[in-house]
Structure formats: structure tokens, C-alpha cells
Amino acid sequence: MTRQFAAFALVVVVAAPTARAEEAFEGARSLAMGGALRAAAVSNPSLYLNPAALAVGRLYHVEAAYQYEAGAQGHLANASVVDSTNAVAGGIGATYSVSDPDHADRTAYDLRLGLGVPIGRAFSLGATLKYLHLIQDGVPRTGSPVAAEEGEPLLDDLTFDAGALLRVASFLSFGVTGYNLTALDSPEAPMKVGFGAAVNVAELAVIDSDVILDLSTYGKVAARYGIGGEYFAANRYPLRVGYTIDPWLDQQFLSGGLGYVDQRFAAEVSVRQGIAGSSSTTVTAALRFFVH
């Protein structure tokens, strides 16, 4: 890693205060595309979707993002940097959030370090070490469990994700990621596995379909499905749309987003809206700078 990367990592880890539980933050591109992208992630979103994708391309990107969740009255701030200009690609990220779902008054943070290694031209592996911390000060009106003792966090653990990415051809790729593989035994950070398949059409459009299996929350495997598409208009304006369905919770969501990309930076905004079983709205905005 470069010295600049190491310096940025130190700043984020030291300065990041207390973000929400695992998978609370969704990047603008993924959120707009139905929560998919495990087979088509690149750059900063790789830290949260599939660390193997950190090794795709040669780049050095810095991103800042903000996310608002209307249903949980949640505000999230995220900062990340990825560097794949060396033989081993790496990235660091920090998310801070405050929310008040059902008067629960939550504060949390998520700090992570990811590494990705290419194995030949078509295959890569990656892993992400994560520190997750969640405090809940209020008592939900629904009677949901709180910390065993006052002042004790609901979540205060190290865990890791691991992923693989296979590019079968220039237009077809497959991805798989395991999340929270140390089995934290917490509904705030369940053990999950996600599978994705993506088709790239002439470098102008991407279609990605994912399934995410929750292995620990409900006592049986619960699946969530997402599909999304992206088209680059005028080779500069990404237009995105997505759909998510969660049969276990009987929820469905529609999402969409747009952005602007040039040689120096990218700006993105996305919205996800519940259309069945949920009326929640989530908005994410991100600004990414291309250092290399």
C-alpha cells in the first residue's frame, strides 16, 4: 500500500466516532440496483459487498457518503478509500450512524479493513476484517430486547467477511460473499451468504441479480432477492433501477438512482421505496474522487 493510503487509514480509524449494525450502510450504486452487485462491484462498494472485487482494476478512490433512513429516523455518514494500484489491493471504511427506531435511540459504528488478491486474470479472492459496535439507550415500545445491563452495548465484536469473484468472460461474472463468519449469534450482525451473477453489455450497461441468505436470524434459512440494471447515458450519466423482494418478511422495494462521472470524480444519488409490507424510504448520496 502507498504511504498516502496508510495515512488515510490512520485518520479514519482514529477519527471515526461511534455506526449502525452490519449492513446498515448501502452504497448509492447498490441501493439503486436493488441491493445487488456482488458480481459487479468495483471501487469503494467492494468493501461492503464483495472484498474480492477490490482487486478489479488499478485505481485509488476516496469516497464520502450520506444515507437517510426515514423509517428508522436514521442518519449515516460513511467514508472509505480503496487502493488497487499494488499487487494486493486494499481498502478501509468507517460508518457512523444515529437512529431512533421505535424510540430505541441507537448509536453505532462500523470500522473495516479489506484486502483483495487477483488469482490470474479471471479470479480474485478477498476478505474484510470488521469491528462492529452498537449501543441502544432507549427501550423500544415493541418490547424488543435491549442490552443485558445498562450501558452495555448490544454489539461490540470483531468479525470478518470473505468473498470470491469469477469473470467467466468480459461480459459475464459471478460473485459470492460470506458475512460475519465468526457467528456472532446476534440479530444485529447475522451470518449471511450472498450470491450474484452479472452481465456487462458493451461496457455501457450492467444487469446484476443477487440472492442473500440469512443463516442465523430466524432459526432457518431466509432468502432475500435483488435485481438491478445500470445504463451509462452519453458515457457519463449512470441511470439505475432495481427491485428487491424479501419473502420471509413479506416486503418489496423499488429503487432507482442517477449520477455523473468524469475523469476526476463521480457524484451519485439513489432512493429506495417500500411498496409492499413496508413504506420506508432510504436515500443515499455519495461523492467519489479518483486519485488514480
Long-range contacts (C-beta under 8 A, 24 or more apart in sequence): 1-83, 1-86, 1-88, 1-90, 2-60, 2-83, 2-85, 2-86, 4-60, 4-291, 5-60, 5-81, 5-83, 5-90, 8-62, 8-81, 8-92, 9-81, 9-92, 9-113, 12-79, 12-80, 12-81, 12-92, 12-93, 12-94, 12-111, 13-92, 13-94, 13-111, 15-94, 16-79, 16-94, 16-96, 16-109, 16-111, 17-96, 17-109, 18-96, 18-107, 18-108, 18-109, 18-133, 18-135, 19-76, 19-77, 19-78, 19-94, 19-95, 19-96, 19-97, 19-108, 19-109, 19-110, 20-74, 20-76, 20-95, 20-97, 20-99, 20-106, 20-108, 20-110, 20-134, 21-108, 21-110, 21-132, 21-134, 21-154, 21-155, 21-188, 21-189, 22-110, 22-130, 22-132, 22-159, 22-179, 22-180, 22-188, 22-189, 22-190, 23-48, 23-179, 23-192, 24-74, 24-76, 24-95, 24-97, 24-108, 24-110, 25-65, 25-67, 25-76, 25-78, 25-95, 25-97, 25-110, 26-67, 26-272, 26-282, 26-284, 27-65, 27-284, 27-286, 28-65, 28-257, 28-259, 28-268, 28-269, 28-270, 28-284, 28-285, 28-286, 29-230, 29-238, 29-240, 29-257, 29-259, 29-268, 29-270, 30-228, 31-242, 31-255, 31-257, 31-270, 31-272, 31-282, 31-284, 32-228, 32-230, 32-240, 32-241, 32-242, 32-255, 32-256, 32-257, 32-268, 32-270, 32-271, 32-272, 33-208, 33-226, 33-227, 33-228, 33-229, 33-230, 33-240, 33-241, 33-242, 33-255, 33-257, 34-210, 34-226, 34-227, 34-228, 34-242, 34-243, 34-244, 34-253, 34-255, 35-210, 35-212, 35-224, 35-226, 35-228, 35-242, 35-244, 35-255, 36-196, 36-198, 36-208, 36-209, 36-210, 36-226, 36-227, 36-228, 36-242, 37-196, 37-198, 37-208, 37-210, 37-228, 38-163, 38-175, 38-176, 38-177, 38-194, 38-195, 38-196, 38-208, 38-210, 39-165, 39-173, 39-174, 39-175, 39-196, 39-197, 39-198, 39-208, 39-210, 40-173, 40-175, 40-196, 40-198, 40-200, 40-206, 40-208, 41-175, 43-82, 43-288, 44-80, 44-81, 44-82, 44-91, 44-93, 44-288, 46-82, 46-91, 46-114, 46-116, 46-126, 47-80, 47-82, 47-91, 47-92, 47-93, 47-112, 47-114, 47-128, 48-93, 49-175, 49-177, 49-194, 50-126, 50-163, 50-164, 50-165, 50-175, 50-176, 50-177, 50-194, 50-196, 51-91, 51-114, 51-115, 51-116, 51-126, 51-127, 51-128, 51-161, 51-162, 51-163, 51-177, 52-116, 52-124, 52-125, 52-126, 52-163, 52-164, 52-165, 52-175, 52-177, 53-116, 53-124, 53-126, 53-163, 53-165, 53-175, 54-82, 54-84, 54-89, 54-90, 54-91, 54-114, 54-115, 54-116, 54-124, 54-126, 55-84, 55-89, 55-116, 55-117, 55-118, 55-124, 55-125, 55-126, 55-165, 56-84, 56-116, 56-124, 56-165, 57-84, 58-84, 58-85, 58-292, 59-83, 59-84, 59-85, 59-290, 59-292, 60-84, 60-85, 60-290, 60-291, 60-292, 61-288, 61-289, 61-290, 61-291, 62-288, 62-289, 62-291, 63-286, 63-287, 63-288, 63-289, 64-286, 64-287, 65-284, 65-285, 65-286, 65-287, 66-284, 66-285, 66-286, 67-282, 67-283, 67-284, 67-285, 68-282, 68-283, 68-284, 69-99, 69-280, 69-281, 69-282, 70-280, 70-281, 70-282, 71-101, 71-274, 71-278, 71-279, 71-280, 71-281, 71-282, 72-99, 72-100, 72-101, 72-280, 73-99, 73-100, 73-101, 74-98, 74-99, 74-100, 74-101, 75-99, 82-114, 83-292, 84-116, 85-292, 87-117, 88-115, 88-116, 88-117, 89-115, 89-116, 89-117, 89-118, 89-126, 90-114, 90-115, 90-116, 91-116, 100-138, 101-140, 102-140, 102-141, 102-142, 102-144, 103-138, 103-139, 103-140, 103-141, 104-136, 104-137, 104-138, 104-139, 104-140, 104-144, 104-146, 105-136, 105-137, 105-138, 106-134, 106-135, 106-136, 106-137, 107-134, 107-135, 107-137, 108-132, 108-133, 108-134, 108-135, 108-155, 109-133, 114-161, 121-167, 122-166, 122-167, 122-168, 123-164, 123-165, 123-166, 123-167, 124-164, 124-165, 125-162, 125-163, 125-164, 126-162, 126-163, 126-164, 126-165, 127-160, 127-161, 127-162, 127-163, 128-160, 128-161, 128-162, 129-158, 129-160, 130-158, 130-159, 130-160, 130-161, 130-180, 131-157, 131-158, 132-156, 132-157, 132-158, 132-159, 132-184, 132-188, 132-189, 134-188, 154-186, 154-188, 155-184, 155-186, 155-188, 155-189, 157-182, 157-184, 157-186, 157-189, 158-182, 159-184, 159-189, 170-200, 171-199, 171-200, 171-201, 172-197, 172-198, 172-199, 172-200, 173-197, 173-198, 173-200, 174-198, 183-216, 185-216, 187-217, 190-214, 190-215, 190-216, 190-217, 191-215, 191-216, 192-216, 203-232, 204-231, 204-232, 204-235, 205-229, 205-230, 205-231, 205-232, 206-230, 214-248, 218-248, 222-246, 222-248, 223-247, 223-248, 224-248, 228-255, 232-261, 236-260, 236-261, 236-262, 237-261, 238-268, 240-270, 242-272, 244-272, 246-277, 249-277, 249-278, 250-276, 250-277, 251-276, 251-277, 251-278, 252-276, 252-277, 252-278, 253-278, 257-284, 263-290, 264-289, 264-290, 265-289, 265-290, 266-290
